[in-house]
Amino acid sequence: MNTQNNMNEYQDPLNTQNGAPAKKKMSGSTVAATVVAIALVFCFGVIGGAICYGGYWVVRAIAKSRMPLVARIILSIVVGLIFLVLLIVFILFSAGLSAALN
């Protein structure tokens, strides 16, 4: 994709053909992941929210890759389970740390 029409005129790749800024809509899954991550930040802190939101973006990147469908499904399930286990371990660790400090 060439963003220069000629040597003197530069066209911003973030603008559409008529020069207006390109608008990207947030998908419903991105909104849902953001809401869940915010809820986890209130419940379990920043690390819990980061685990949730990071897991969403990893699975989303896998889903948009050029791998065969079966490989994408299996890898997404494995990554989702890893992030779920990581979240549970974090919750247990913070509960144990809280009990030890009291």
N, C-alpha and C positions, 0 to 999 in steps of 0.2 A: 504494500500500500504506500504509494508515494504521496506525501503531504505537501509537496511543492509543485505548483502548476508551472512556474518558470522561476528563473533565478531571483527575480525581484519581488515576487508575490508569494507569501507564505499563507497556507490555509491551516487553521487550527484543527487537529483531528478530533477534538471534543465538540466541534460545531457540525451541524448538519449542512447540507448542500446550500441552503439559503442563508447561512451565516448565523442562524439562531442556535443557542446552546442546546446540545442533545440532552434530553431528559431521560433518566433511567428510572423505571418504576421498581419499587421494592416488591419482591414476590411475597406471597402469603407465608411461605415457609421461613423466610428471613424475618418477618415480623414476629412469627410464633417463636422462633429461636431467640430473638431479642427479648421478648416478654418472659420466656422461661429463664433466660440467663439473668434478667433483672430480679425475678423472684428468687432465684438461687443466691444472688448476691445478698438479698435481705435475709435469707434463711441461713446460709452457710458461709457468707463472706465472698470476697473478691475471687479467691481461688476456685470456689465452687462454680461461680458464674463463668470464670475463664475456662474451666474444664468443659462445661456445657457448650459454650459458644465455640470453643476451639474444635470440639467434636463435630459440631454442625458443619463448620467450614471444611473440615477434613473429609467428611462423608459427602458433602456437596461437590468437592473437587474430584473425588473418586467417581461420583455419579456422572460428571460431565466429561470424564476421560474417554479415550478411544479404545478402552479395553472391551473384550467381549462381554455381553450382558451378564452371563453367569458369573464371570470373574468379578464384575462390579458389584453384583448382589452379595456374593460371598464376602468380598473385602469390606463392603459397607457394614455388613452384619458383624464381622470380626472387629472392626474399628469401633462400632457402636458399643459392643460388649466390653471392649477394653476401656473405653471412656466411662461406661457405667460402673465397672469394677473400680476404676480410679476414683470416681466420685464417692462410691461406698467406702473405700479405704480412707479417703479424706474425711468423710463424716465420722467414721469410727475413730480415727486419729484425733480429730478435734474434740469428740465427746470424751475420749480417754484423757486427753490433756486437760480438759475442763474439770473432769472429776479428780484428777491428780492435784490440780491447783486449789481445789476447795477442800 
